[in-house]
Amino acid sequence: MSTFKWLVRRELWEARTVWIAPAICAAIIIGGALIAAFGTGTVSFQGLDPEDLAKLNQKMTPEHLDGIASMALGAIAVPFLIMVMFTQFFYAVDALYGERRDRAILFWKSLPVSDARTVLSKLLVASVIMPLAAIAIAFVTQLVVFAIASAKLAPLELIHGHLWTPSLWGGSIVLMLYVTLAGVLWYLPVVGWCLLVSAWAPKSPVMYATLPPLGVVLLEFIALRTHYVWSACIDRFKLFGLLSHALGGRAVNSVVIDDEHFQIPRSMAEAMRPLDFFSSPEVWLGVAVGVALIAGAIWVRRTRDEAA
Amino acid sequence: MATLIEAQGLRKRFGKTTALDGASFKVETGRIVGLIGPNGAGKTTALKAVLGLARCEGSLTVLGLDPYHDRDRLMERVCFIADVAVLPRWIKVQQAIDFVAGVHPRFRPDRCRTFLERTSIKRTSRVRELSKGMITQLHLALVMAIDAQLLVLDEPTLGLDILSRKQFYDSLLSDYMDAERTILVTTHQVEEIENILTDLLFIDRGRIVLDLPMEEIPVRYAQLWAAPGQTDAARALKPLSERQLLGRNVFLFEDADPRALAALGEVRQPSVADLFVAKLQGGAA
């Protein structure tokens, strides 16, 4: 097991995007929040100015205000979840190609470490550590942005008293961990595909990872005028594909706010559909495909004869 | 003496090219074996088979293991330097030491540090900041600190200047080699390793064409600088090769009667390079 720990550590030495990408994301969001709060602009939400908001504030029940705070936390987390899909993709696509490109694979292969462990260490980083690092930094960003919001909104008494409740933060953390865990399963075929291409591609693995699926999509469209492959691929790749399965799609669609009406779930965490998600055949089919692709990546790394 | 590597009838084809065509050889403990052959002779393929990196037909055991199937276990007892500059460019010297110490049960970090202290390599440097010679020194320091039974070197000094090459083999001999260890090395610069080798393996077109301990070279091979007028007499003794050097005819003989040769001119001990050229031309004829 200690070998595996060192393999993961090695990945983290090399792939500093694990931390850098979410840190940049955090800097942009916090910078934006600072400008919004202390710049010349005024507080507004969906085109409503402070007076409207104050009126709205009067009409809202405490449950509604909790819901708004919860949505705000969710809104801060979303850019991190989108960003991490891209870093995962580029990391996984390069993970087994980079070591071949710089021929360092011959050094790694001179050590008593199996191909399976090596590939699994890269899988762990792509599938689990990257999103965990992203939500950890998202959490810090939420704290900072809410601190800024507290400072700005306290005098207006807008949503005051609803920003720091334990249930709000507890729900948010549970939600983020749940989405991360669901994402590990949901994205497994994508990460597995990337690792396999990375182990095999003679050059430019990004092209080999993207062009063949696009080719199949095009072929299907030309031959059958349908787009099932496209839907399946894009569903696996975009964040909304994950969220609509993990959250049942309701959380995002059920919110209505205008002058007269508002309909807000009390907490975003209420939208979690773990039973539906973890019992969905679609999820486990994807996991099975992912496992097969990862086994393929291990096999290719094991048998591929470098620079024959 | 224990047999470390035993290869019988190794065969490997890549499409239409035959890389190994029934190569058989043995390597015994405590030897420094030079595997020497022209480009495309099958050297690298043979080494890959020994290291379990490629599958071959035929039978092959290394330290009693099947290298391809028991590769992970084999790598605990076998080390290799495949080429210069294969260390990952992003890694820091200290990280490389920590990593190898973490995954290799036979690595001794203190030994590695002692080797590195003799060089100008800083432990905070990244590999990409080091010169080619320094990268090789670092790689050698990492490998020499592993208590391995077999060290395989595939063109380890390619592209290095002559000082670095000399340094490389000097440390290998003085700090690493002992009776328990075995080295298998390929190189094009035969002259430079001639005096450290204990055994020769010549490989040509996938076959072993010569398998000889160094001490047998003077016993079995002789180079004759034929006296003027003795050229035809020398040819009659069926030399392996003949060439013109400094206006004289130089012959290389295998298992010839030394007294017969002495009568025909000046007899010298052939160098490995002489032997190599003669053997391979002989094979081609």
HADDOCK unambig.tbl for C-alpha pairs under 7 A between the chains (distance, minus, plus):
assign (segid A and resid 3 and name CA) (segid B and resid 102 and name CA) 6.33 0.50 0.50
assign (segid A and resid 3 and name CA) (segid B and resid 103 and name CA) 4.92 0.50 0.50
assign (segid A and resid 6 and name CA) (segid B and resid 99 and name CA) 6.29 0.50 0.50
assign (segid A and resid 6 and name CA) (segid B and resid 102 and name CA) 6.12 0.50 0.50
assign (segid A and resid 6 and name CA) (segid B and resid 103 and name CA) 6.88 0.50 0.50
assign (segid A and resid 14 and name CA) (segid B and resid 90 and name CA) 6.74 0.50 0.50
assign (segid A and resid 102 and name CA) (segid B and resid 86 and name CA) 7.00 0.50 0.50
assign (segid A and resid 102 and name CA) (segid B and resid 88 and name CA) 6.94 0.50 0.50
assign (segid A and resid 103 and name CA) (segid B and resid 86 and name CA) 5.39 0.50 0.50
assign (segid A and resid 104 and name CA) (segid B and resid 86 and name CA) 4.58 0.50 0.50
assign (segid A and resid 104 and name CA) (segid B and resid 87 and name CA) 5.22 0.50 0.50
assign (segid A and resid 104 and name CA) (segid B and resid 88 and name CA) 4.95 0.50 0.50
assign (segid A and resid 106 and name CA) (segid B and resid 82 and name CA) 6.48 0.50 0.50
assign (segid A and resid 106 and name CA) (segid B and resid 86 and name CA) 6.66 0.50 0.50
assign (segid A and resid 107 and name CA) (segid B and resid 86 and name CA) 6.10 0.50 0.50
assign (segid A and resid 107 and name CA) (segid B and resid 87 and name CA) 6.03 0.50 0.50
assign (segid A and resid 110 and name CA) (segid B and resid 75 and name CA) 6.36 0.50 0.50
assign (segid A and resid 110 and name CA) (segid B and resid 79 and name CA) 6.03 0.50 0.50
assign (segid A and resid 110 and name CA) (segid B and resid 80 and name CA) 5.90 0.50 0.50
assign (segid A and resid 111 and name CA) (segid B and resid 75 and name CA) 5.74 0.50 0.50
assign (segid A and resid 111 and name CA) (segid B and resid 104 and name CA) 6.81 0.50 0.50
assign (segid A and resid 112 and name CA) (segid B and resid 72 and name CA) 4.88 0.50 0.50
assign (segid A and resid 112 and name CA) (segid B and resid 73 and name CA) 6.49 0.50 0.50
assign (segid A and resid 112 and name CA) (segid B and resid 75 and name CA) 4.62 0.50 0.50
assign (segid A and resid 112 and name CA) (segid B and resid 76 and name CA) 5.26 0.50 0.50
assign (segid A and resid 112 and name CA) (segid B and resid 104 and name CA) 6.44 0.50 0.50
assign (segid A and resid 113 and name CA) (segid B and resid 72 and name CA) 5.93 0.50 0.50
assign (segid A and resid 114 and name CA) (segid B and resid 72 and name CA) 5.67 0.50 0.50
assign (segid A and resid 305 and name CA) (segid B and resid 53 and name CA) 6.79 0.50 0.50
assign (segid A and resid 305 and name CA) (segid B and resid 54 and name CA) 6.09 0.50 0.50
